């Protein structure tokens, strides 16, 4: 709990700093030992966008009604439990995907346009009948439903399902397994590590 509070404090300070200076995105990188780093001026390609500065994008400004701060994971426990039961997906796996995808930031938007806690792409969200990807309940429902579909498609193989979640089913089919993309391979390993911790 103390570590979580420290992380939230860092995010808050970074956000305040951004709000009083030039527009900037916040980037996040997690060391193999679990140490989390934040910056608004990444000097290492391992840093990924954690929080978009909505002032730089008019469309995002109109879409966001709240600051894009990561929130207390416990806030989403009831939703995760509900959809875990509904779709028969391990709650630890759901939490792991949320952590890897957005760090529990319900208003996260990637450079490619993926949105919300489980980072649903607009077309994927539309196919899953998710009307508002920035609504935590809608987003988690859609993301868990999609995970269920991928798990069924790959006969319960979590690694392949996660690889498809990250890079698409076509790439998994094309390579007959986890694609040889560093991002996807790291993603699968990270999610499975998070899942084990949540269990």
C-alpha positions as CSV (number, residue, x, y, z in Angstrom):
1,X,0.0,0.0,0.0
2,X,2.9,2.4,0.8
3,X,4.5,1.7,-2.5
4,X,1.2,2.4,-4.3
5,X,0.8,5.7,-2.5
6,X,4.4,6.7,-3.4
7,X,3.6,5.9,-7.1
8,X,0.4,8.0,-6.9
9,X,2.3,10.8,-5.3
10,X,4.9,10.8,-8.1
11,X,2.1,10.8,-10.7
12,X,0.4,13.7,-8.9
13,X,3.6,15.8,-8.7
14,X,4.4,15.1,-12.3
15,X,0.9,16.1,-13.3
16,X,1.1,19.3,-11.3
17,X,4.5,20.1,-12.8
18,X,3.1,19.5,-16.3
19,X,0.0,21.7,-15.6
20,X,2.2,24.7,-14.7
21,X,4.7,24.3,-17.5
22,X,4.8,23.5,-21.2
23,X,2.5,20.8,-22.5
24,X,4.1,17.3,-22.1
25,X,3.1,13.7,-22.0
26,X,4.1,11.6,-19.0
27,X,6.2,8.4,-19.7
28,X,6.6,5.3,-17.6
29,X,9.2,2.6,-17.4
30,X,9.4,-0.4,-15.0
31,X,12.7,-2.0,-14.2
32,X,13.0,-5.8,-14.1
33,X,13.2,-5.5,-10.3
34,X,9.8,-3.7,-10.2
35,X,11.1,-0.1,-9.8
36,X,8.8,2.3,-11.6
37,X,10.2,5.5,-13.3
38,X,8.2,8.5,-14.6
39,X,9.4,11.3,-16.8
40,X,8.1,14.0,-19.2
41,X,11.4,13.9,-21.2
42,X,12.2,10.2,-22.0
43,X,15.9,9.6,-22.8
44,X,15.4,5.8,-23.2
45,X,13.3,4.0,-25.7
46,X,11.9,1.7,-23.0
47,X,9.8,4.5,-21.7
48,X,6.2,4.3,-22.9
49,X,3.4,6.9,-22.8
50,X,1.6,6.6,-19.4
51,X,-0.5,9.7,-19.5
52,X,-1.3,11.9,-22.5
53,X,-1.3,15.6,-22.1
54,X,-4.7,16.3,-23.4
55,X,-4.0,20.0,-24.0
56,X,-2.0,19.1,-27.1
57,X,-4.9,17.4,-28.8
58,X,-8.3,19.1,-29.2
59,X,-10.2,15.8,-29.8
60,X,-8.8,14.3,-26.6
61,X,-9.6,17.5,-24.7
62,X,-13.2,17.2,-25.5
63,X,-13.3,13.5,-24.7
64,X,-11.7,13.7,-21.3
65,X,-13.7,15.1,-18.4
66,X,-11.3,14.1,-15.7
67,X,-7.5,14.2,-15.4
68,X,-5.8,11.0,-16.5
69,X,-4.4,10.0,-13.2
70,X,-4.0,6.3,-12.3
71,X,-6.4,5.4,-9.6
72,X,-6.6,3.0,-6.7
73,X,-6.8,-0.5,-8.2
74,X,-9.2,-1.5,-5.4
75,X,-11.8,0.8,-6.9
76,X,-12.2,-1.6,-9.8
77,X,-12.3,-4.8,-7.8
78,X,-16.1,-5.2,-7.9
79,X,-16.2,-4.8,-11.7
80,X,-13.3,-7.2,-12.3
81,X,-14.9,-9.8,-10.0
82,X,-18.3,-9.4,-11.8
83,X,-16.8,-9.8,-15.3
84,X,-14.4,-12.5,-14.2
85,X,-17.4,-14.6,-13.1
86,X,-19.5,-13.7,-16.1
87,X,-16.9,-14.7,-18.7
88,X,-15.0,-17.3,-16.8
89,X,-11.6,-15.4,-17.0
90,X,-9.2,-15.6,-14.1
91,X,-9.4,-12.3,-12.1
92,X,-5.7,-12.3,-11.6
93,X,-5.2,-12.3,-15.4
94,X,-7.6,-9.4,-15.8
95,X,-5.8,-7.4,-13.2
96,X,-2.4,-8.2,-14.8
97,X,-3.6,-7.0,-18.3
98,X,-5.0,-3.8,-16.8
99,X,-1.7,-3.2,-15.0
100,X,0.3,-3.8,-18.1
101,X,-1.9,-1.9,-20.4
102,X,-2.8,1.3,-18.5
103,X,-1.4,1.1,-15.0
104,X,-5.0,1.5,-13.8
105,X,-5.4,4.8,-15.6
106,X,-9.0,4.7,-16.9
107,X,-8.5,7.6,-19.2
108,X,-5.2,6.3,-20.8
109,X,-5.0,6.8,-24.5
110,X,-2.1,5.3,-26.5
111,X,-0.5,6.9,-29.6
112,X,-2.3,4.3,-31.7
113,X,-5.6,5.3,-30.2
114,X,-6.2,2.4,-27.8
115,X,-8.3,3.6,-24.9
116,X,-9.1,3.0,-21.2
117,X,-8.0,0.5,-18.6
118,X,-7.7,-2.4,-21.0
119,X,-6.6,-0.3,-23.9
120,X,-9.3,-1.2,-26.4
121,X,-8.8,0.0,-30.0
122,X,-11.9,1.8,-31.4
123,X,-12.8,-1.0,-33.9
124,X,-12.3,-3.7,-31.3
125,X,-14.5,-1.8,-28.8
126,X,-17.1,-1.3,-31.5
127,X,-17.1,-5.1,-32.2
128,X,-17.5,-5.8,-28.5
129,X,-20.4,-3.3,-28.2
130,X,-18.4,-1.0,-25.9
131,X,-20.1,2.4,-26.2
132,X,-17.6,4.3,-24.1
133,X,-14.1,3.0,-23.7
134,X,-13.3,5.6,-21.1
135,X,-16.0,4.3,-18.8
136,X,-14.2,1.8,-16.5
137,X,-17.1,-0.7,-16.4
138,X,-17.7,-0.7,-20.1
139,X,-14.0,-1.0,-20.8
140,X,-13.4,-3.9,-18.4
141,X,-16.4,-5.8,-19.7
142,X,-15.2,-5.4,-23.3
143,X,-11.6,-6.3,-22.4
144,X,-12.6,-9.4,-20.5
145,X,-15.0,-10.5,-23.2
146,X,-12.2,-10.1,-25.7
147,X,-9.8,-12.1,-23.5
148,X,-12.4,-14.9,-23.3
149,X,-12.7,-14.9,-27.1
150,X,-8.9,-15.1,-27.4
151,X,-8.5,-17.8,-24.8
152,X,-11.2,-19.9,-26.6
153,X,-9.5,-19.3,-30.0
154,X,-6.2,-20.5,-28.7
155,X,-7.6,-23.3,-26.7
156,X,-6.9,-21.9,-23.3
157,X,-3.2,-21.0,-24.0
158,X,-2.7,-17.8,-22.0
159,X,0.6,-16.9,-23.7
160,X,-0.9,-17.0,-27.2
161,X,-4.1,-15.2,-26.1
162,X,-1.9,-12.4,-24.6
163,X,0.3,-12.2,-27.7
164,X,-2.9,-11.8,-29.8
165,X,-4.2,-9.2,-27.4
166,X,-1.0,-7.2,-27.9
167,X,-0.2,-7.8,-31.6
168,X,-3.3,-9.2,-33.1
169,X,-4.5,-12.7,-34.0
170,X,-3.1,-12.5,-37.5
171,X,0.4,-12.2,-36.3
172,X,0.1,-15.1,-33.9
173,X,-1.3,-17.2,-36.7
174,X,1.3,-16.0,-39.1
175,X,4.2,-17.0,-36.9
176,X,2.5,-20.1,-35.4
177,X,3.1,-18.8,-31.8
178,X,4.2,-15.7,-30.0
179,X,5.5,-13.3,-32.8
180,X,9.2,-12.5,-32.8
181,X,8.5,-8.9,-31.7
182,X,10.4,-7.7,-28.6
183,X,7.4,-5.6,-27.5
184,X,5.0,-8.6,-27.7
185,X,7.4,-11.0,-26.1
186,X,8.1,-8.6,-23.2
187,X,4.3,-7.9,-22.9
188,X,3.5,-11.6,-22.5
189,X,6.2,-12.1,-19.9
190,X,5.2,-9.0,-18.0
191,X,1.5,-9.9,-17.9
192,X,2.2,-13.4,-16.8
193,X,4.5,-12.1,-14.1
194,X,1.9,-9.7,-12.9
195,X,-0.7,-12.5,-12.9
196,X,1.4,-14.7,-10.7
197,X,1.9,-11.8,-8.2
198,X,-1.9,-11.1,-8.1
199,X,-2.5,-14.8,-7.4
